[in-house]
Amino acid sequence: MKYYDYFCGGWLACSRRDPMPVGVEHAIARLDRKSNNGSDELSMMKICLQSIVLLAALSLSQAAGAHGIYGDVNGDSEVDIADVNEVINVILGSSAPVLPPDEPSCDTIPPVTVFDTNLSRRHYYRIPAIVELRDGRLMAIADDRHNSDADIGGNSGIDIVGRLSADSGRTWGETFMIANGVIVSNGFANSHGDAAAVADRETGRLLVICASGAQGFLTSTLQNPLQVGRYVSDDDGQTWSGDDVTSDIYGIFSQSPEVNALFFSSGRICQSRRIKVGDYYRIYSAVDGPMGVGCLVLYSDDFGQSWQALGGPSARPTSAPWGDEAKVEELPDGNVLLSCRSKQTATSGRLFNIYNYYTGSWGEMAVSNDPETGTYSQDCSCNGELLIVPVRRTSDGRTMHLALQSVPRGKGRQCVSIYYKPLLEAGDYDEPADFSMGWNCYQVTENYSAYSTMVATTSGEIAFFHEDCNDNPSTTAYDLLFQRFSIKKITDGRYTAITQ
């Protein structure tokens, strides 16, 4: 009959193989023959039909499980009497609804190349970072390494550049300068790279901390160190002011001469949602130290003007196998989670630790490298991004948090993936060992791929930015690709985002 396709295809539609409940079909048939039975009968039948339709919708919704809610006619993400009434009104009015045109979801939009490495011109881009501005625009940030893909120390004149998108990453504006490397200089101005970035949620101020100078990490000494730059913008990236903060950062570890090399890990700087001192919410960043020191964690209560070591200058959150580049995130209880790459590729997974504000100390580092339940990466030592977002579990509607960890799954630097882990109870993240287990995996790309970063947007989507050998034959020359993912897509329908 003429309403069958609407019920099964547009509202109840789990698929054409699911027959319409017999009671609903009979009720519709009887209403379709209405003419002289009077309004009372129609009213009573409408109530009966509402009950039948609502029960059918809810039954199919539960049966669908992770595949989503069926029955949301009016698009408010709820199955309720308003949806039922809309269907009944269509039936009684003997007219088909006028449906709005389909708008592609973020999961149907193909990856966009934001920074395109050109091998024929030997023009290389590396190291992604991304932030969302106050007005919802996205800013993608990268190293412009010009004629070499080498890091600072093996390359000169590296710039940090950015591009803006006003349409959620579908298109991007012209490239602009954030930190200009001056190849003729042998000092701080020579090169800037490995940007770590954050946008203050209240003021919109932008902060980029970067490695600077001409001295490389592996050859850094206290007398001639790899330097540290700080760049700030108060006009959404139109203009930037920068300064050399090398002595301030190394000065934190003045009583620890073994810290003779360091740089802030690129990508996302974490901003607390709980701790505010003065004008700003606290920010955290991981710092990579030399072999034997591992990674360190710094925090700032004045949005990067000054920094302190979390746990004190002598704290060493990672132990053998020594930690390398890392990322930091705030746990739901306000404690601080560290996720670190290992300097040993044989470790094949992330190193986790937790700073507990109650005890004022770091816990015992745990290795997460189980191929089935860990953040596994085969023969690969590479950094990724760490993120915790609020979600709703599809199976029962329960709200909770979800941890996301991006990393190349391997073998080697390929198959960048997003691992995810539900955080339902405090026991899921009380200790580093608890956090190291219970992960699932969503693979982003099959290509050779390396560094990645992501932020949760105000719309609840994940803005994902990564290095990928998308259209070139070199496994060390990466294009920087942008994609948007829904939490539903990443988790195969198990969870949906809760916007904040």
N, C-alpha and C positions, 0 to 999 in steps of 0.2 A: 504494500500500500504506500501511499505517497509520503507518509511521515516516517516510514521505516528507515530510509537513508539518513534522515536528519537525526533520528535517535541514535542509530548505530554508527553513523559516520561523523556527526558533528557534536554529539554530546556524550552519549554513553559509549561511543565507538572505541572498544578495545580492539576489534578487528571485525571483518565481515564474517568470520567464522563463528562469532558469538551471536546466537539467535536472540531475538527480542523475547522477553518474558511473555508467555501466552496471555496472562492477565492484562498486561499493558496493551498488547495488540488488540485484544477484544474491546478494551475500554476505548481505545482510539477509534476502532471501527464503529462503535456505537455512537460516539460523539460526532463522527463524520456524517452519520445519518440523521443528525439532529435537524429538526425543523419546527415541529409542532408540540414538543413535549413540555414546553414551559420552562421558565427561568429557574424554578425551584429544583427541578430534576437536574438541570445543567449545573447548578451550584453544588448539589450533593455529589454529582459525578465528578465535578472538578476536584472536590476535596478527596474523593477516593483515588482519583488518578494521581493527585499530588503525592499521596502516601505511597502508592505503588511505584511511581517513578523515582521518588527519593530513595526508597529502600533498594530499588534496583541499582541506582547510581552508586549508593554507598557500598553495596555488595561487590559491584564490579571494581570500584575504587580499591577496596581492600584486597581483592583478588589480584589486581594489577601490581600491588606491592610497590617495588622500586620504580615502576614505570610511570608513576605519577598519578594525579587525581583526574578522574574522568567524571564529568558532570559540571564543570565550571563554564557555564554558558556565557555569563556576563564578564568574565575575565578578571574577577576580583580575588582569584586564588582560593576561593572557598566554595564548597558544595553546600548550598543551603536552600531555603525556601524561595529565595529570590530567583535562583536558577530554575527551580521547578516551575514557578509562576510564569517565567518567560517562555518555557517550552509549552505549557498549557495554553497560554494566550495565543501562541502561534497555531496550536491545534484548533482551538475554538474559533480563531479568526480565519482558518483555512488559507493561511498565507505563509510562505516561506520567509525566514528571517533574512534581512540584508546584513551579511557578514562583512566586517572590515577587511580590507586587503591584508594579505599576509605580510608581515615584516620579518625579514630574516633575523634569527637569533644570533648572538655573538658567536655561537659554535658553528654557524654555517659560513662565516666570513673567512676567506682563506688567509694564510699568513701574509703579512705585508713586510717587504724589505725596507727598513728605515735607513740603514747605512750599508752601502753596497761596495764591498771590496772589489777593486778593479785590478786584476792581475796583469793585464796588458799594459796598464799605466803604473803598475807597482804602487798602488794606493791602498793602504790597509786600514781597516777599522777593527777595534777590539774592545772588550770589557764593557758590557751593558750596565746601565743604571736607569731607573725610571721613577718618576714621582707624579702624583696627581695634584694639580693646583686647586685653589679654593673654588674656582668657577667650573671645575670638572674637566678642564683641559689636561692632557697628558704631556709631560716633558720627557723625551728620551735623550739619554746622555751616553756618550761614548768617547773612547780615545781615537783621535785622528792621528795615526802613526805614519802617515805619508808614505815614504818609500821602503819601509821595513816593518815587519810584524813584531820586532824585538821589543822587549821591555826597556824601561829607563835604565841607562847604563850601557846598553847595547844599541841605543838609538838616540837620536838628538832631534829636538824640535817638535816633540809630541805635544799636541793640543788636546784640550778637552772641549768637545763641541756638543750642541744640543739641537733638537728639533721639537716643534710643538704640534699637537693634533687637537683640533676642536671638534672632531666627530668620532670620538672613542677609538681612535687609532686606524680608521679606514684610510685617511690621507694625512700627510705630514707637510708642514711648512718648510721654509728655507732653513738651511743650516746656519747656526749662529755660534759665536765664540763665547766660551765660558772662561777658559784659562789658556792663554796664548804662550806656546813654547817658542823661545827665541834661540835658534840654533847657534848663533854666534856667541852666546853667553856660556861660560863654563860653570856658572853658579845656579842659584835657585831658579832663575828664569828660563833655564835651558829647556826643560820639559816638565809636563804635568800629565799625570795619568792615574788610572785605577780609581776613578771617582766613587766615593761613598756619599750618598745624597739623602736629604730629607726635606719635606715641606712642613713647616709648623702648622698644626691644625687650626690654631686660633688666629695668628697674624698673617699666615701665608708666606712668611719669610722663608727663603730657600737657602740651604747650607750645603756646600760641597767641600769635603775634606779629601785631599789627594796626596799621592806621592809626587815629589817634585825634585828638580835639580838634574845633575848629570851623573851622579854616583849610583851604581846599581845596588840592589839589596844584598847580593852575595859578597860584594866587596866593601860593604859599608863598615865604617869604623866610627868611634866616638869623635875622632878628630876630623873625619871627612864622611859624614853619614848620608844615607839616603834621606832627603829632606821631606818636610811636611808642609803642604799649603792649605790655606783656608779661604774659600770664596763664598761670598754672600750676595744675595739679590733681594731687594725689597719691592721690585716692580715686575714680578712674575717672569724673571729671566731676561728682561730687556737690557738691563745693565748689571754688571758684576763688579764688586770690589774684592781684591785679594791681598793676602799678606802671608809672610813666612812665619810659621809657628813652630819651627823645628825645635828650638831651644825649650819652648814651653812643654812640648810633648816628651822629649827625651829627659827633661828635667824631672818629670814624675818619677823616673827610675834612676835618679842620681846616685842612690845608694846601691844600685845593682848594675855594676859596670858590664855585666854579661849581656845586658840589653843594649847592644851596639848597632842594632839594625831593626827597623820596624816600619810598617806602613799600615794604614787603615784598610781593612778588607773592603773591596769594591762592592757596589750594589746599594742595598737598602740600609740606612741607619734607622734603628728602632726608636720610636717615641712612645713613652709610657702613656697609659690612659688612667693611671692611678696616682702617680707621684708628681706633684707640681710644687716647685719652689720659686717664689717670686713671680716673674712674668711668664715663665715657660714650663711646660711639662718636660720632665727629664728625658734625655736621649741617651742611648747606649750604642756603642760600636765595638766590634772586635778588632784587635790589632795583632798583626802577625809579627812575632819575634823570631830571633835566630834559633838554630838548632840547639836543643838543650833547654830552651826557654818555652818554646811553643807559642800558643796564642794567649793573648791578654785581653781583658775587657775594660774599657774606659766608659765613664759616664760624665755628662755635663748637665748642670742645672741652669745654665745661662745661654743655652742654644749654641754651644760650641766656642764660646769665648774662653772658657777654661775647662779643664778636664781633670778627673781623678780616677784612680784605679779601683775597680769594684773588688772589694775584699782586701784592698791595700796593695802597695807596690810590690810586695813580696809574694803575692798570690800567684799561683801557677795552676790554672784550671785544667790543663792537660798534662798527662804524663806519657811515658813511652807506650805505644809509638807516638812520637812527639806531634803535637798539633801544629797545623799550618793555618792557611786562611780559614776564617770562620764567619759565622753569622750569629746574631743575637736576637732573641724575641722575648717578650714579656708573657709569662704564663698567666692563666686565668686568676691565680691567687696572688699575683704581683711579684712572685719570684722571677728570676732571670734564667732563661734557657740559652745555653751555648751549643751550637752545632758546628763541628770543626772537621775540616778535611785532614787527612793524615799525610805526613811526609813520606810514608811508606806505602807504595801502591799495593803491596801484598795485603794490606789491611782490608781493602775492598769494602769500605763502608764508612759511615760517619762516626765521629766521636762526640758523645753527648756529655754535658755536665750541667748542673743547676746550682745557681747561687741562691741560698736561702737567707732571706732578710731576718728571719727569726733567730737563726744561729749566727748570722753574720759571717758565713763561710761558704766555700764551695764544697760540693759533695765529691763522691768518688766517680771518676770518669768511667763511662761505659762505651763499649764498641758495638755499633749496630751494623752487622755485616751478614746476617743470616739471609740466604737467597730467597726464603719464603716469607719471613716476617720482619726482616730488617730493611734498612736503607742501603741496599746492596749496590755496589758498583764494581764490576769485574775489572781488575788490573787497572784501575783508574784513580788518579789523585787529582781532583778538580773541585773547585768551589761551586756552590749553587746558592739558592735562597731559602730562607726559613720564614714561615708565616703561620700565625694562628688566627682563625676567623670564627665568628659565631655562626652556627648552622642549626637547621632543624632536621631531625631524622625522619625520613619519609615513612618508615614502617609504622611509627606510632606518634609522630608529631612532636616528639620530645626535643627541647632545645638543649644545646650543648656547644662544645667547641671542637674544631677540627684543626689539626696540625698539618701543614704542607711543607714538604722538603723537596726542592728540585735538585737534580744531580744527573750527570751522564750515567746511565746504567752500564755502559760498556758493551763489549770489551774495549778498553781504552776510552778515549774521548769520543763517544758516539752514543746515540739513543738517549738524548736528554729526556728525562722523565720527571713526573711529579709524584712523589710518594705522599700518602695521606694516612692519618691516624686519628681515630675519634678520641676525644678527651671527655668522657662522660662523668667520671668520678675523680676525686683528688688522687686516688690510688693509681690512676693512669699516668700520673706525672710527678708523684711524690719524690721519687728517686731517679737518678739517671738510668739505672738498669730498667726501671719500669718504662721509661720513655723509649728505650731502644727496641722494644718489641711491639708487635701488633700493627705493622704497616702494610698497606696495599699500594699498588703501583698503577699509574696511568702514564703511558708512553706518549710523549709529544711528537717525536720525530725518529725516523730510522737513520737519518743522516749522521755523518761525522758532526759532532756538536760538542760545545764545551761550556763556557760560563753562561749562567742564566740568573735572572732576577725577576721578582714579581711584587706587585702591591695589590691590596684589596681596594677596589674603587668604591665610591659612595653608592653606586648602583648595586653592589654586591658581587660584581664580576671580578675575575682575576685578570689584571693586565700583566701579561707575560712577555718577557723580552729576553732573547737568547742568541748565542752565537751558533751559526749553522752553515755548513758547506752546502748551501742551497743550490747554487748554479755554477760552481767552479770545481775544478778537478783536484785542488790542493786540500789536504787534510789539515793544514795549518793556516789557511787563509779563510776567514769566516765572514759571511754576511751577518748583519744583525737584524733579526726578524722579530716582528711584533705579532702577538696573537691575543685574543680575549677568550677566556674560558668561563663558563658557569661552573659553580660547585657541583651542580647536577651532572654536568658532562664529565668532570674529573672523577667523580665517584660512582659513575654508572647508575645514577639515579638514587643512590642510597641517602644522599643529603642534599638539602637546598640552602641557599644563602639567606641570612638574616641581615638586612641592611641596618646600619647604625646611624 
